[in-house]
Amino acid sequence: DTASTGVNKITSGNLHVEIQDKEGRKIETLKWVDKDGNDIANQEGILWEPGCTYLLTPFQIVNTGNLALKYKIVITGLDGNSPLLDVIKFTYKTANGEEFDMSAEGHLVANGGSTGMITVSAQMDKLANNDYMDKTLTGIKFTVVATQDTVENDSFGNQYDRYAQYPDVTVVQLAAGDETAVNNALKDAIAAA
């Protein structure tokens, strides 16, 4: 004699995160923009001087997968004159004007969870002297690393994802409001490259 029964289908989840513009289009490159969000003409011709502030293309982080995720934003790929970072301060703000801590872990629900729009500004110190003339820094990238969050449940609860690791990337993590730590971390990453 035999007896059998069917089993529910097995479908694996999809973990996917994107950096998008306000219309929901994937962004590959952030550009320097004016106060209204329009690209500044001649991106290569932008010259920094003491006291100037430039904004980057506003962006949002969106969970386009069907699994809840946790994420961090990290800086990757720096080339050039690291001393320039001593006099450039990055500020991160949400759409409602609140300071955003890039080093903090964020959480997004599945299927379209979003951070809302984030604006990054960079200001050159008003007291920067001639030591910073003719310096160049290139290759700065904002990278979002993501892994599973402890939201979905299996037969025993939601803690099976508690040890999920972020992908390995060569990164420099920035601490909001700590210019010295930010600058030192960026310089160390450049020196190690």
Accessible surface in RSA format (square Angstrom, percent):
REM  Atomic radii and reference values for relative SASA: ProtOr
REM  Chains: A
REM  Algorithm: Lee & Richards
REM  Probe-radius: 1.40
REM  Slices: 20
REM RES _ NUM      All-atoms   Total-Side   Main-Chain    Non-polar    All polar
REM                ABS   REL    ABS   REL    ABS   REL    ABS   REL    ABS   REL
RES ASP A   1   192.04 134.5 107.44 106.9  84.60 200.0  51.92 122.2 140.11 139.7
RES THR A   2   130.62  92.9 103.62 105.0  27.01  64.4  78.34 105.2  52.28  79.0
RES ALA A   3   104.27  95.9  65.46 101.0  38.81  88.3  73.20 103.1  31.08  82.3
RES SER A   4   118.36 100.0  76.52 102.1  41.84  96.4  49.93 106.3  68.43  95.9
RES THR A   5   125.12  89.0  95.26  96.6  29.86  71.2  77.08 103.5  48.04  72.6
RES GLY A   6    71.86  88.6   0.00   N/A  71.86  88.6  43.05 118.1  28.80  64.5
RES VAL A   7   129.01  84.9  96.49  87.4  32.52  78.4 101.40  88.1  27.61  74.9
RES ASN A   8   137.40  94.8 122.15 118.0  15.25  36.7  33.51  80.7 103.89 100.4
RES LYS A   9   183.54  89.5 152.43  93.5  31.11  74.1 105.03  94.5  78.51  83.6
RES ILE A  10   165.51  94.2 131.51  98.0  34.01  82.0 135.08  97.3  30.44  82.6
RES THR A  11   105.16  74.8  72.34  73.3  32.82  78.2  69.97  94.0  35.19  53.2
RES SER A  12    99.13  83.8  76.61 102.2  22.52  51.9  51.09 108.8  48.04  67.3
RES GLY A  13    40.44  49.9   0.00   N/A  40.44  49.9   7.58  20.8  32.86  73.6
RES ASN A  14    78.73  54.3  74.63  72.1   4.10   9.9  20.46  49.2  58.27  56.3
RES LEU A  15    62.74  34.9  35.36  25.3  27.38  68.8  35.36  24.8  27.38  73.7
RES HIS A  16    78.11  42.7  74.14  51.5   3.97  10.1  48.76  50.3  29.35  34.1
RES VAL A  17    34.26  22.5  18.86  17.1  15.40  37.1  18.86  16.4  15.40  41.8
RES GLU A  18    34.45  19.8  29.46  22.3   4.99  11.9   5.70  11.0  28.75  23.5
RES ILE A  19    34.35  19.5  31.16  23.2   3.20   7.7  31.16  22.4   3.20   8.7
RES GLN A  20    15.78   8.8  15.78  11.5   0.00   0.0   0.00   0.0  15.78  12.0
RES ASP A  21    22.07  15.5  22.07  22.0   0.00   0.0  11.99  28.2  10.07  10.0
RES LYS A  22   154.25  75.3 126.90  77.9  27.35  65.1  71.49  64.3  82.77  88.2
RES GLU A  23   104.11  59.8  68.88  52.1  35.23  83.9  49.58  95.9  54.54  44.5
RES GLY A  24    36.32  44.8   0.00   N/A  36.32  44.8  16.42  45.0  19.90  44.6
RES ARG A  25   147.87  62.1 142.82  72.8   5.05  12.0  70.82  96.8  77.05  46.7
RES LYS A  26   122.45  59.7  96.18  59.0  26.27  62.5  49.68  44.7  72.77  77.5
RES ILE A  27    27.71  15.8  13.40  10.0  14.31  34.5  17.01  12.2  10.70  29.0
RES GLU A  28   141.73  81.4 104.80  79.3  36.93  87.9  57.34 110.9  84.39  68.9
RES THR A  29    91.60  65.1  76.36  77.4  15.24  36.3  52.98  71.2  38.62  58.4
RES LEU A  30    40.01  22.3  19.84  14.2  20.17  50.7  19.84  13.9  20.17  54.3
RES LYS A  31    87.02  42.5  85.11  52.2   1.91   4.6  38.99  35.1  48.03  51.2
RES TRP A  32    54.10  21.7  54.10  26.2   0.00   0.0  30.29  16.1  23.81  38.6
RES VAL A  33     4.59   3.0   1.61   1.5   2.98   7.2   1.61   1.4   2.98   8.1
RES ASP A  34    55.11  38.6  49.03  48.8   6.08  14.4  30.02  70.7  25.09  25.0
RES LYS A  35   177.33  86.5 145.30  89.2  32.03  76.3 109.34  98.4  67.99  72.4
RES ASP A  36   102.98  72.1  69.80  69.5  33.18  78.5  23.93  56.3  79.05  78.8
RES GLY A  37    34.35  42.4   0.00   N/A  34.35  42.4  12.90  35.4  21.45  48.0
RES ASN A  38    86.30  59.5  82.15  79.4   4.15  10.0  23.02  55.4  63.28  61.2
RES ASP A  39    82.77  58.0  58.49  58.2  24.28  57.4  22.62  53.2  60.14  60.0
RES ILE A  40    48.07  27.4  41.67  31.0   6.41  15.4  46.21  33.3   1.87   5.1
RES ALA A  41    90.03  82.8  66.98 103.4  23.05  52.4  78.17 110.1  11.86  31.4
RES ASN A  42   108.85  75.1  84.49  81.7  24.35  58.6  38.13  91.8  70.72  68.4
RES GLN A  43    51.73  28.9  37.63  27.5  14.10  33.6  33.59  71.5  18.13  13.8
RES GLU A  44   169.27  97.2 138.69 104.9  30.58  72.8  63.70 123.2 105.57  86.2
RES GLY A  45    36.68  45.2   0.00   N/A  36.68  45.2  19.22  52.8  17.46  39.1
RES ILE A  46    26.87  15.3   8.33   6.2  18.54  44.7  13.40   9.6  13.48  36.6
RES LEU A  47   142.84  79.6 134.17  96.0   8.67  21.8 135.06  94.9   7.78  20.9
RES TRP A  48    69.80  28.0  43.23  20.9  26.56  62.4  29.71  15.8  40.09  65.0
RES GLU A  49   111.34  63.9 110.02  83.2   1.32   3.1  27.31  52.8  84.03  68.6
RES PRO A  50    69.29  50.5  48.88  44.6  20.41  74.2  48.88  40.4  20.41 126.8
RES GLY A  51    25.41  31.3   0.00   N/A  25.41  31.3   9.96  27.3  15.45  34.6
RES CYS A  52    26.74  20.2  16.46  18.4  10.28  24.2  25.94  65.7   0.80   0.9
RES THR A  53    68.67  48.8  41.37  41.9  27.31  65.1  35.20  47.3  33.48  50.6
RES TYR A  54    44.72  20.9  43.10  24.5   1.62   4.2  20.14  15.1  24.57  30.3
RES LEU A  55    48.10  26.8  47.69  34.1   0.40   1.0  47.69  33.5   0.40   1.1
RES LEU A  56    13.74   7.7  13.67   9.8   0.07   0.2  13.67   9.6   0.07   0.2
RES THR A  57    27.07  19.3  27.07  27.4   0.00   0.0  25.21  33.9   1.86   2.8
RES PRO A  58    39.61  28.9  38.12  34.7   1.50   5.4  38.12  31.5   1.50   9.3
RES PHE A  59     2.81   1.4   2.81   1.7   0.00   0.0   2.81   1.7   0.00   0.0
RES GLN A  60    23.97  13.4  23.97  17.5   0.00   0.0   0.00   0.0  23.97  18.2
RES ILE A  61     0.00   0.0   0.00   0.0   0.00   0.0   0.00   0.0   0.00   0.0
RES VAL A  62    13.29   8.7  13.29  12.0   0.00   0.0  13.29  11.6   0.00   0.0
RES ASN A  63     0.00   0.0   0.00   0.0   0.00   0.0   0.00   0.0   0.00   0.0
RES THR A  64    57.13  40.6  27.66  28.0  29.47  70.2  32.06  43.1  25.07  37.9
RES GLY A  65     1.66   2.0   0.00   N/A   1.66   2.0   1.66   4.5   0.00   0.0
RES ASN A  66    74.12  51.1  59.97  58.0  14.15  34.1  19.27  46.4  54.85  53.0
RES LEU A  67    41.77  23.3  41.77  29.9   0.00   0.0  41.77  29.3   0.00   0.0
RES ALA A  68     2.25   2.1   2.23   3.4   0.01   0.0   2.23   3.1   0.01   0.0
RES LEU A  69     0.00   0.0   0.00   0.0   0.00   0.0   0.00   0.0   0.00   0.0
RES LYS A  70    26.75  13.0  26.75  16.4   0.00   0.0   2.62   2.4  24.13  25.7
RES TYR A  71    11.19   5.2  11.19   6.4   0.00   0.0   1.69   1.3   9.50  11.7
RES LYS A  72    50.63  24.7  50.63  31.1   0.00   0.0   6.73   6.1  43.90  46.8
RES ILE A  73     2.95   1.7   2.41   1.8   0.54   1.3   2.41   1.7   0.54   1.5
RES VAL A  74     1.22   0.8   1.22   1.1   0.00   0.0   1.22   1.1   0.00   0.0
RES ILE A  75     3.28   1.9   3.28   2.4   0.00   0.0   3.28   2.4   0.00   0.0
RES THR A  76    18.41  13.1  16.71  16.9   1.70   4.0  15.20  20.4   3.21   4.8
RES GLY A  77    43.10  53.1   0.00   N/A  43.10  53.1  32.45  89.0  10.65  23.9
RES LEU A  78    13.34   7.4   3.31   2.4  10.03  25.2   3.31   2.3  10.03  27.0
RES ASP A  79    83.90  58.8  80.83  80.5   3.07   7.3  22.67  53.3  61.23  61.1
RES GLY A  80    46.67  57.6   0.00   N/A  46.67  57.6  23.61  64.8  23.07  51.7
RES ASN A  81    58.47  40.3  55.70  53.8   2.77   6.7   2.78   6.7  55.69  53.8
RES SER A  82    23.24  19.6  21.67  28.9   1.58   3.6   0.09   0.2  23.15  32.4
RES PRO A  83    57.11  41.6  56.93  51.9   0.18   0.6  57.11  47.2   0.00   0.0
RES LEU A  84    19.76  11.0  19.76  14.1   0.00   0.0  19.76  13.9   0.00   0.0
RES LEU A  85     0.89   0.5   0.89   0.6   0.00   0.0   0.89   0.6   0.00   0.0
RES ASP A  86    56.12  39.3  35.71  35.5  20.41  48.3  13.02  30.6  43.10  43.0
RES VAL A  87    13.02   8.6   9.15   8.3   3.87   9.3  12.48  10.8   0.54   1.5
RES ILE A  88    16.66   9.5  11.96   8.9   4.70  11.3  12.83   9.2   3.83  10.4
RES LYS A  89    88.58  43.2  84.02  51.6   4.56  10.9  37.91  34.1  50.67  54.0
RES PHE A  90    27.97  14.0  12.35   7.6  15.63  40.7  12.35   7.5  15.63  44.7
RES THR A  91    24.54  17.5  20.92  21.2   3.62   8.6  12.71  17.1  11.83  17.9
RES TYR A  92     8.95   4.2   8.06   4.6   0.88   2.3   8.04   6.0   0.91   1.1
RES LYS A  93    87.05  42.5  87.03  53.4   0.02   0.1  31.01  27.9  56.04  59.7
RES THR A  94    36.00  25.6  31.01  31.4   5.00  11.9  30.61  41.1   5.39   8.1
RES ALA A  95    87.65  80.6  45.72  70.6  41.92  95.4  56.08  79.0  31.57  83.6
RES ASN A  96   113.14  78.0  74.31  71.8  38.83  93.5  46.59 112.1  66.55  64.3
RES GLY A  97    45.28  55.8   0.00   N/A  45.28  55.8  27.65  75.9  17.64  39.5
RES GLU A  98   108.84  62.5 102.06  77.2   6.78  16.2  38.38  74.2  70.46  57.5
RES GLU A  99   115.88  66.5  89.78  67.9  26.10  62.1  54.19 104.8  61.69  50.4
RES PHE A 100    35.09  17.6  32.44  20.1   2.65   6.9  34.66  21.0   0.44   1.2
RES ASP A 101    62.05  43.5  54.62  54.4   7.43  17.6  21.66  51.0  40.40  40.3
RES MET A 102     2.95   1.5   2.04   1.4   0.90   2.1   0.92   0.8   2.03   2.7
RES SER A 103    33.50  28.3  22.83  30.5  10.67  24.6  12.47  26.6  21.03  29.5
RES ALA A 104    50.69  46.6  36.42  56.2  14.27  32.5  45.53  64.1   5.16  13.7
RES GLU A 105    72.13  41.4  48.30  36.5  23.83  56.7  15.60  30.2  56.53  46.2
RES GLY A 106    14.57  18.0   0.00   N/A  14.57  18.0  14.53  39.9   0.04   0.1
RES HIS A 107   107.74  58.9  82.37  57.3  25.37  64.9  63.67  65.6  44.07  51.3
RES LEU A 108    12.76   7.1   8.35   6.0   4.40  11.1  12.04   8.5   0.71   1.9
RES VAL A 109   105.01  69.1 102.82  93.1   2.19   5.3 103.22  89.7   1.79   4.8
RES ALA A 110    26.86  24.7  14.80  22.8  12.06  27.4  14.80  20.8  12.06  32.0
RES ASN A 111   112.51  77.6  81.34  78.6  31.17  75.1  32.43  78.1  80.08  77.4
RES GLY A 112    42.48  52.4   0.00   N/A  42.48  52.4  23.91  65.6  18.57  41.6
RES GLY A 113    10.00  12.3   0.00   N/A  10.00  12.3   9.19  25.2   0.81   1.8
RES SER A 114    52.65  44.5  22.51  30.0  30.14  69.4  21.93  46.7  30.72  43.0
RES THR A 115    35.08  24.9   4.99   5.1  30.09  71.7  13.81  18.5  21.27  32.1
RES GLY A 116    31.81  39.2   0.00   N/A  31.81  39.2  30.66  84.1   1.15   2.6
RES MET A 117    41.25  21.4  39.37  26.1   1.88   4.5  38.30  32.6   2.95   3.9
RES ILE A 118     1.06   0.6   1.06   0.8   0.00   0.0   1.06   0.8   0.00   0.0
RES THR A 119    43.01  30.6  41.90  42.5   1.11   2.7  22.22  29.9  20.79  31.4
RES VAL A 120     0.50   0.3   0.50   0.4   0.00   0.0   0.50   0.4   0.00   0.0
RES SER A 121    21.94  18.5  21.70  29.0   0.24   0.5   7.60  16.2  14.34  20.1
RES ALA A 122     0.48   0.4   0.48   0.7   0.00   0.0   0.48   0.7   0.00   0.0
RES GLN A 123    69.41  38.8  67.83  49.6   1.58   3.8  11.25  24.0  58.16  44.1
RES MET A 124     8.44   4.4   8.34   5.5   0.10   0.2   8.34   7.1   0.10   0.1
RES ASP A 125    65.64  46.0  54.96  54.7  10.68  25.2  18.74  44.1  46.90  46.8
RES LYS A 126   150.57  73.5 131.10  80.4  19.46  46.3  74.73  67.3  75.84  80.8
RES LEU A 127   158.37  88.2 134.99  96.6  23.38  58.8 140.18  98.4  18.20  49.0
RES ALA A 128    12.89  11.8   0.13   0.2  12.76  29.0   2.58   3.6  10.31  27.3
RES ASN A 129    87.70  60.5  73.63  71.2  14.07  33.9  38.22  92.0  49.47  47.8
RES ASN A 130   116.44  80.3 104.36 100.9  12.07  29.1  24.31  58.5  92.13  89.0
RES ASP A 131   100.92  70.7  85.65  85.2  15.27  36.1  25.27  59.5  75.65  75.4
RES TYR A 132    45.25  21.1  38.19  21.7   7.06  18.4   9.92   7.5  35.33  43.6
RES MET A 133   118.25  61.2 102.72  68.0  15.53  37.0  92.96  79.0  25.29  33.5
RES ASP A 134   146.72 102.8 101.79 101.3  44.93 106.2  42.41  99.8 104.31 104.0
RES LYS A 135    74.69  36.4  54.43  33.4  20.26  48.2   4.73   4.3  69.96  74.5
RES THR A 136    79.13  56.3  76.10  77.1   3.03   7.2  51.14  68.7  27.99  42.3
RES LEU A 137    32.13  17.9   8.89   6.4  23.24  58.4   8.89   6.2  23.24  62.5
RES THR A 138    73.53  52.3  68.02  69.0   5.50  13.1  58.64  78.8  14.89  22.5
RES GLY A 139    33.61  41.5   0.00   N/A  33.61  41.5  24.27  66.6   9.34  20.9
RES ILE A 140    61.57  35.0  34.53  25.7  27.04  65.2  34.53  24.9  27.04  73.4
RES LYS A 141   128.42  62.6 124.05  76.1   4.37  10.4  71.79  64.6  56.62  60.3
RES PHE A 142    23.84  11.9   7.99   4.9  15.85  41.2   7.99   4.8  15.85  45.4
RES THR A 143    35.95  25.6  32.88  33.3   3.07   7.3  27.09  36.4   8.87  13.4
RES VAL A 144    21.25  14.0   3.87   3.5  17.38  41.9   3.87   3.4  17.38  47.1
RES VAL A 145    10.34   6.8   8.89   8.0   1.45   3.5  10.34   9.0   0.00   0.0
RES ALA A 146    10.86  10.0   3.15   4.9   7.71  17.5   3.15   4.4   7.71  20.4
RES THR A 147     5.66   4.0   5.52   5.6   0.14   0.3   1.11   1.5   4.56   6.9
RES GLN A 148    63.29  35.4  63.29  46.3   0.00   0.0   4.96  10.5  58.34  44.2
RES ASP A 149    12.93   9.1  12.83  12.8   0.11   0.2   0.11   0.2  12.83  12.8
RES THR A 150    39.34  28.0  29.89  30.3   9.45  22.5   6.92   9.3  32.42  49.0
RES VAL A 151    78.20  51.5  67.24  60.9  10.96  26.4  69.75  60.6   8.45  22.9
RES GLU A 152    49.91  28.7  43.65  33.0   6.26  14.9  43.84  84.8   6.07   5.0
RES ASN A 153   108.92  75.1  77.46  74.9  31.46  75.8  22.98  55.3  85.94  83.1
RES ASP A 154    69.99  49.0  48.32  48.1  21.67  51.2  37.84  89.0  32.16  32.1
RES SER A 155   109.84  92.8  65.83  87.9  44.01 101.4  36.25  77.2  73.58 103.1
RES PHE A 156   192.96  96.5 153.44  95.0  39.52 102.8 162.32  98.4  30.63  87.7
RES GLY A 157    28.13  34.7   0.00   N/A  28.13  34.7  25.55  70.1   2.58   5.8
RES ASN A 158    44.32  30.6  42.97  41.5   1.35   3.2   1.23   3.0  43.08  41.6
RES GLN A 159    85.92  48.0  82.85  60.6   3.06   7.3  43.94  93.5  41.97  31.8
RES TYR A 160   115.38  53.9  74.60  42.4  40.78 106.1  71.71  53.9  43.67  53.8
RES ASP A 161    16.46  11.5  15.07  15.0   1.39   3.3   1.36   3.2  15.10  15.1
RES ARG A 162   120.87  50.8 102.34  52.2  18.53  44.1  33.79  46.2  87.08  52.8
RES TYR A 163   158.29  73.9 148.36  84.4   9.92  25.8 116.82  87.8  41.47  51.1
RES ALA A 164    24.92  22.9   4.71   7.3  20.21  46.0  16.74  23.6   8.18  21.7
RES GLN A 165   145.87  81.6 126.80  92.7  19.07  45.4  55.22 117.5  90.65  68.8
RES TYR A 166    50.41  23.5  37.58  21.4  12.83  33.4  37.58  28.2  12.83  15.8
RES PRO A 167    73.03  53.2  53.90  49.1  19.13  69.5  66.21  54.7   6.82  42.4
RES ASP A 168   147.70 103.5 117.49 116.9  30.22  71.5  40.21  94.6 107.49 107.2
RES VAL A 169    65.14  42.9  38.34  34.7  26.80  64.6  48.67  42.3  16.47  44.7
RES THR A 170   125.54  89.3 108.87 110.4  16.67  39.7  79.51 106.8  46.02  69.6
RES VAL A 171    52.51  34.6  29.41  26.6  23.10  55.7  30.26  26.3  22.25  60.3
RES VAL A 172     8.57   5.6   4.70   4.3   3.87   9.3   8.57   7.4   0.00   0.0
RES GLN A 173    79.09  44.2  63.19  46.2  15.90  37.9  20.99  44.7  58.10  44.1
RES LEU A 174     1.84   1.0   1.69   1.2   0.15   0.4   1.84   1.3   0.00   0.0
RES ALA A 175    38.27  35.2  36.37  56.1   1.90   4.3  36.49  51.4   1.78   4.7
RES ALA A 176    43.38  39.9  16.27  25.1  27.12  61.7  20.76  29.2  22.63  59.9
RES GLY A 177    77.27  95.3   0.00   N/A  77.27  95.3  34.08  93.5  43.20  96.7
RES ASP A 178    62.61  43.9  57.24  57.0   5.38  12.7  20.66  48.6  41.95  41.8
RES GLU A 179    86.31  49.6  81.27  61.5   5.04  12.0  21.43  41.5  64.88  53.0
RES THR A 180    94.98  67.6  89.47  90.7   5.51  13.1  57.98  77.9  37.00  55.9
RES ALA A 181    40.84  37.6  30.83  47.6  10.01  22.8  37.64  53.0   3.20   8.5
RES VAL A 182    17.61  11.6  17.00  15.4   0.62   1.5  17.56  15.3   0.05   0.1
RES ASN A 183    14.91  10.3  14.91  14.4   0.00   0.0   3.11   7.5  11.79  11.4
RES ASN A 184    67.38  46.5  66.32  64.1   1.06   2.6  20.25  48.7  47.12  45.5
RES ALA A 185    32.06  29.5  23.08  35.6   8.98  20.4  28.99  40.8   3.06   8.1
RES LEU A 186     3.31   1.8   3.31   2.4   0.00   0.0   3.31   2.3   0.00   0.0
RES LYS A 187    62.10  30.3  59.80  36.7   2.30   5.5  30.18  27.2  31.92  34.0
RES ASP A 188    97.32  68.2  91.90  91.5   5.42  12.8  29.01  68.3  68.31  68.1
RES ALA A 189    27.51  25.3  12.28  18.9  15.23  34.7  21.18  29.8   6.33  16.8
RES ILE A 190    29.12  16.6  21.00  15.6   8.12  19.6  21.62  15.6   7.51  20.4
RES ALA A 191    87.03  80.0  50.67  78.2  36.36  82.7  61.92  87.2  25.11  66.5
RES ALA A 192    91.55  84.2  50.51  77.9  41.04  93.4  62.12  87.5  29.42  77.9
RES ALA A 193   109.04 100.3  39.80  61.4  69.25 157.5  77.94 109.8  31.10  82.4
END  Absolute sums over single chains surface
CHAIN  1 A    11979.6       9000.4       2979.2       6228.4       5751.2
END  Absolute sums over all chains
TOTAL         11979.6       9000.4       2979.2       6228.4       5751.2
